[in-house]
Amino acid sequence: MADLPEQRDRRTISLRTRLLVLVLVPLIGFSAFASILVTHRFQRVQAAEDAVRQVRAAVALDGLRARIAEEAIPLVSSVEMLELSTPEGTTGERNDLAVSLHTLYSGATARTDATVTSARRDALARAAVDSTAGRLAAVRASWGAGETPSQRTTNNRQLFDKYRYLVDALSTAVDRHLALAADEGADQQIQQSVADLQWTARATTLAGEEIPYYLGLVAAPVGSEGPARQLFLGSWAGFRLASDQVLNAAQAKVRSGWIAALADGDARTIDQTLAAAVASPTATVPDAEVLLTLSRAVVGRDDALRATLDIAAGQAVAAAEAYRAQAHEELVKYALITAVLLVLSVGGTLYTSRSIGGPLARLAGAAEAISLGELVDVVVEGPPETRTVARGLGAAVASLRSVQAQAQAVADGDLDDEILRRPVGGPLGRVVHASVQQILGAMHEREQLQEDLAHQATHDALTTLPNRAEALAQTDRALRRTRRTGERVGLLFIDLDQFKTVNDSLGHGAGDAVLRTVAERLRERVRAVDVVARLGGDEFLVLVEPVPDERGLLDLGHALIETVSAPIGLAGSSETQARVGASIGVALSRPDEALDDNLGADRLLQEAHTAAYRAKAAGRGRVEVYDDELRQALANQAAVEEGLRHALVADELVLHYQPVTDLATGRVRSVEALVRWEKPGEGLVPPGRFIPIAESSDLICDLGRWALKTSLEQLRAFDAAGGKCAGLRVAVNVSGRHLRSPRLVDDVREALALAGASPDRLTLEITETVMVEDQGAWSRLAELRAIGVRVAIDDFGTGYTSFGQLARVPVDVLKIDKSFVDSDDPRTVELVRLVVGAARSFGLGVVAEGVEQPEQVHALQATGCDTVQGFYFSRPVPADRLEGAVRGCQEIFDETCRFETAS
């Protein structure tokens, strides 16, 4: 190693320049800090001012809203009172009432006009005030308009809706201004004050609606009071809920003001009158004096409530003003602190620069050169501290020169250079030497880690097969290659059968072992050039390139099924074996199709997946090819699905009802509701065309909700019409997907509530297969039964429910499948008898489906079956023909019984 050169003096930069730099740096920093503080506090002041303006605009608009609401009362009263009050009075009494109302109306319009003038002074509220004033003028002008007395009366009755529109628009504007005020005011006190103001404004608005809705109730024609009572009770309850919120306001002044307003005489007069109307089941027409008193009391109560609103507004403005004053005070404080800090900084900088100016400047220059990579000599001079630093820096330079030599050897790739084995003297030398050795080791480790990470990102951790992303990438590359060569790419989508059973019965460890074994078998069975990947779960993919022909892919698919289906021995047990199968979908690329990034690979994978789904649906253990027939079937399915979505919106669906006949009396006590689709231009679409498609998506849940609501509303219509259909119960089919939905119970509750139907008039039919496969849904069925809804097992006998399970299954009715009813086999008849006996033992009802012959009726009567349904008694019919169908069932039953007696 070459000797280090001797230290030497070097030319220094002027102290004046360095002092300028030392002064400017803290000055700029503190100036920036001061600017940030001032800006932040100024923004707080601005926000507080904005909150004040928003609150004042809201108060101005709410005042106008209250005056318009008061103005509406006399007009609405003049329409309702003159028809309701003094029904047997004289014309003079009616004229006196009209004059009193006109006086109230004149006073109200004068107060409204004065409020408009006052509210216009607020710049933020001016646009809304002008717009409202124009609409108000139009509403006033419409009073009494119409060519005939009938038209004028109708037009006058619409005045309340017009005034309510103005009040609602102003209420929305008030809420908007208050929301903006709450957003502007970050202070908790502002937000609480604005919240109190919002609830006070809301309660004041609702108070103005009570009397008009009360007048609408007492004026409602006999027999149609229901909607009017709902509106009145809604406004009455709404005011009290809002009033409770005001009574819980954060501001004590607001609470006390509201209590005083509610205790006002006019407020008590209105509350007593309305409370009596709420308590009374029928609307009692008050006399003219009472109605006139109410009209006057409205003004007094509104003034009292407005006083509380003014208190809440004052509290909000005061909170905002306090917030603004606090922000301004903080602004002044931070400005003073910043000035003091700046003065101290400048003084300290000047003192330090004078004491070590020259030596430190030169030392800094040497340090800067070293930081830039120049290993320069360091001059030792100045105060003791500076000299100590200079000596240390010089020693560091010497060590760095040795380090530089070793780093250069590493950079040149000369890892065997003698310099790398030569340690640098001193503690630093030992550290540097150790660091160089670690760098060399780290370089080797990094290369290995990069290789491992690249493999993990593209491969499945369990099977070490390429993962889904890598499979798509390789498929995309294969498609691009075959596009140039004209060859084709094939994908085999492998979906394991019965894997869930293995996982659930033997555990996840056994499931992982099965997946590893399947992966190894697939690798061994395909060609070396083919790619086997795991997509996730129990799904695998085989990429074949090039594809000789479609027949070859089918043969490969069958061979893979055979390979996968062989028993798999599990570690730890010589006797335990797992068995799985496979359903395989095959998709072939089309040479003439265009490639768009990775869309070709995604589409090919989706086609293979679709074909595998069809193979699984067709019985499993099969190979299916995605071809034009499947492509057309999917297109048709999509068209039916889209049409069905439109049918739900366009009211193209109807319900047909099939009676269920009592075998003891012949009476029809219930019906089954069946969905039918009346498609414009086609007529009734067979259920087999759209029900299976709906069951493959969430559409079946929408159909179920629609059927529940429509059937229960139809029961209400039957009850209202009377006749044979009054009092019927209805059964509605529920799909497995809807049964698994957590919304099912809420859907049923909602449908019952909307129709006002008793829960015991509704039966939900669940297929036996769904009941057996999804025992987790039993709790949901138990919850439905707890509210009174009946549950039936549909197609009983086609699944695997044992008689012992009937004691635990949450059902009320068994519906025997048609296949048992059609059979003449004595063993089947005996089985039906056993089912009926078992059902009775467990307290269950029995319905036999698909009855089409009188002999079947006699046979079912002999078994003790309760009820039947089928074409023999009636086909499913629309609601308007159900009356005749019910009557016909009784006649057919009577004829059948007479025929049996005669025989």
Secondary structure as the mmCIF struct_conf table of DSSP 4:
data_model
#
loop_
_struct_conf.conf_type_id
_struct_conf.id
_struct_conf.beg_label_comp_id
_struct_conf.beg_label_asym_id
_struct_conf.beg_label_seq_id
_struct_conf.end_label_comp_id
_struct_conf.end_label_asym_id
_struct_conf.end_label_seq_id
HELX_LH_PP_P HELX_LH_PP_P1 ALA A 2 GLN A 7
HELX_LH_PP_P HELX_LH_PP_P2 ARG A 11 SER A 14
HELX_RH_AL_P HELX_RH_AL_P1 LEU A 15 LEU A 84
BEND BEND1 SER A 85 THR A 86
TURN_TY1_P TURN_TY1_P1 PRO A 87 GLU A 88
HELX_RH_AL_P HELX_RH_AL_P2 THR A 91 ALA A 119
TURN_TY1_P TURN_TY1_P2 ARG A 120 ARG A 121
BEND BEND2 ASP A 122 ASP A 122
HELX_RH_AL_P HELX_RH_AL_P3 ALA A 123 ALA A 141
TURN_TY1_P TURN_TY1_P3 SER A 142 GLY A 144
BEND BEND3 GLU A 147 THR A 148
HELX_RH_AL_P HELX_RH_AL_P4 PRO A 149 ARG A 157
TURN_TY1_P TURN_TY1_P4 GLN A 158 GLN A 158
HELX_RH_AL_P HELX_RH_AL_P5 LEU A 159 GLU A 184
BEND BEND4 ASP A 187 ASP A 187
HELX_RH_AL_P HELX_RH_AL_P6 GLN A 188 ALA A 219
BEND BEND5 ALA A 220 ALA A 220
HELX_LH_PP_P HELX_LH_PP_P3 PRO A 221 PRO A 221
TURN_TY1_P TURN_TY1_P5 VAL A 222 GLY A 223
HELX_RH_AL_P HELX_RH_AL_P7 GLU A 225 LEU A 247
TURN_TY1_P TURN_TY1_P6 ASN A 248 ASN A 248
BEND BEND6 ALA A 250 ALA A 250
HELX_RH_AL_P HELX_RH_AL_P8 ALA A 252 LEU A 262
TURN_TY1_P TURN_TY1_P7 ALA A 263 ALA A 263
BEND BEND7 ASP A 264 ASP A 264
HELX_RH_AL_P HELX_RH_AL_P9 GLY A 265 ALA A 279
BEND BEND8 PRO A 281 THR A 282
HELX_LH_PP_P HELX_LH_PP_P4 ALA A 283 ASP A 287
HELX_RH_AL_P HELX_RH_AL_P10 ALA A 288 SER A 371
TURN_TY1_P TURN_TY1_P8 LEU A 372 GLY A 373
BEND BEND9 GLY A 382 PRO A 383
HELX_RH_AL_P HELX_RH_AL_P11 PRO A 384 ALA A 411
TURN_TY1_P TURN_TY1_P9 ASP A 412 GLY A 413
TURN_TY1_P TURN_TY1_P10 LEU A 415 ASP A 416
HELX_RH_AL_P HELX_RH_AL_P12 GLU A 418 ARG A 421
BEND BEND10 ARG A 422 ARG A 422
HELX_LH_PP_P HELX_LH_PP_P5 PRO A 423 VAL A 424
BEND BEND11 GLY A 425 GLY A 425
HELX_RH_AL_P HELX_RH_AL_P13 GLY A 426 THR A 458
STRN STRN1 HIS A 459 HIS A 459
TURN_TY1_P TURN_TY1_P11 ALA A 461 THR A 463
STRN STRN2 PRO A 466 PRO A 466
HELX_RH_AL_P HELX_RH_AL_P14 ARG A 468 THR A 485
STRN STRN3 GLY A 490 ASP A 497
BEND BEND12 GLN A 498 GLN A 498
HELX_RH_AL_P HELX_RH_AL_P15 PHE A 499 LEU A 506
HELX_RH_AL_P HELX_RH_AL_P16 HIS A 508 ARG A 525
BEND BEND13 VAL A 526 VAL A 526
TURN_TY1_P TURN_TY1_P12 ALA A 528 VAL A 529
BEND BEND14 ASP A 530 ASP A 530
STRN STRN4 VAL A 531 GLY A 536
TURN_TY1_P TURN_TY1_P13 GLY A 537 ASP A 538
STRN STRN5 GLU A 539 VAL A 544
BEND BEND15 GLU A 545 PRO A 546
HELX_RH_AL_P HELX_RH_AL_P17 GLU A 550 SER A 565
BEND BEND16 ALA A 566 ALA A 566
STRN STRN6 ILE A 568 GLY A 569
TURN_TY1_P TURN_TY1_P14 ALA A 571 GLY A 572
BEND BEND17 SER A 574 GLU A 575
STRN STRN7 GLN A 577 ALA A 578
STRN STRN8 GLY A 581 LEU A 588
TURN_TY1_P TURN_TY1_P15 PRO A 591 ASP A 592
BEND BEND18 GLU A 593 GLU A 593
HELX_LH_PP_P HELX_LH_PP_P6 ALA A 594 LEU A 595
TURN_TY1_P TURN_TY1_P16 ASP A 597 ASN A 598
HELX_RH_AL_P HELX_RH_AL_P18 LEU A 599 ALA A 617
TURN_TY1_P TURN_TY1_P17 ALA A 618 GLY A 619
BEND BEND19 ARG A 620 GLY A 621
STRN STRN9 VAL A 623 VAL A 625
HELX_RH_AL_P HELX_RH_AL_P19 ASP A 628 ALA A 650
TURN_TY1_P TURN_TY1_P18 ASP A 651 ASP A 651
STRN STRN10 LEU A 653 ASP A 662
TURN_TY1_P TURN_TY1_P19 LEU A 663 THR A 665
STRN STRN11 VAL A 668 LYS A 679
TURN_TY1_P TURN_TY1_P20 PRO A 680 GLU A 682
STRN STRN12 GLY A 683 VAL A 685
HELX_LH_PP_P HELX_LH_PP_P7 PRO A 686 PRO A 686
HELX_RH_AL_P HELX_RH_AL_P20 PRO A 687 GLU A 695
TURN_TY1_P TURN_TY1_P21 SER A 696 SER A 696
BEND BEND20 SER A 697 SER A 697
TURN_TY1_P TURN_TY1_P22 ASP A 698 ASP A 698
HELX_RH_AL_P HELX_RH_AL_P21 LEU A 699 ALA A 721
BEND BEND21 GLY A 723 GLY A 723
TURN_TY1_P TURN_TY1_P23 LYS A 724 GLY A 727
STRN STRN13 ARG A 729 ASN A 733
HELX_RH_AL_P HELX_RH_AL_P22 GLY A 736 ARG A 740
BEND BEND22 SER A 741 SER A 741
TURN_TY1_P TURN_TY1_P24 PRO A 742 ARG A 743
HELX_RH_AL_P HELX_RH_AL_P23 LEU A 744 ALA A 755
TURN_TY1_P TURN_TY1_P25 GLY A 756 GLY A 756
HELX_RH_3T_P HELX_RH_3T_P1 PRO A 759 ARG A 761
STRN STRN14 LEU A 762 THR A 767
HELX_RH_AL_P HELX_RH_AL_P24 GLU A 768 GLU A 773
HELX_RH_3T_P HELX_RH_3T_P2 GLN A 775 ALA A 777
HELX_RH_AL_P HELX_RH_AL_P25 TRP A 778 ALA A 786
TURN_TY1_P TURN_TY1_P26 ILE A 787 GLY A 788
STRN STRN15 ARG A 790 PHE A 796
TURN_TY1_P TURN_TY1_P27 GLY A 797 GLY A 797
BEND BEND23 THR A 798 GLY A 799
HELX_RH_3T_P HELX_RH_3T_P3 PHE A 803 ALA A 807
TURN_TY1_P TURN_TY1_P28 ARG A 808 ARG A 808
BEND BEND24 VAL A 809 VAL A 809
BEND BEND25 ASP A 812 ASP A 812
STRN STRN16 VAL A 813 ILE A 816
HELX_RH_AL_P HELX_RH_AL_P26 LYS A 818 ASP A 822
HELX_RH_AL_P HELX_RH_AL_P27 PRO A 826 SER A 841
TURN_TY1_P TURN_TY1_P29 PHE A 842 GLY A 843
STRN STRN17 GLY A 845 ALA A 848
BEND BEND26 GLN A 853 GLN A 853
HELX_RH_AL_P HELX_RH_AL_P28 PRO A 854 THR A 863
TURN_TY1_P TURN_TY1_P30 GLY A 864 GLY A 864
STRN STRN18 THR A 867 VAL A 868
BEND BEND27 GLY A 870 GLY A 870
TURN_TY1_P TURN_TY1_P31 PHE A 871 PHE A 873
STRN STRN19 VAL A 877 PRO A 878
HELX_RH_3T_P HELX_RH_3T_P4 ALA A 879 ARG A 881
HELX_RH_AL_P HELX_RH_AL_P29 LEU A 882 ALA A 902
#
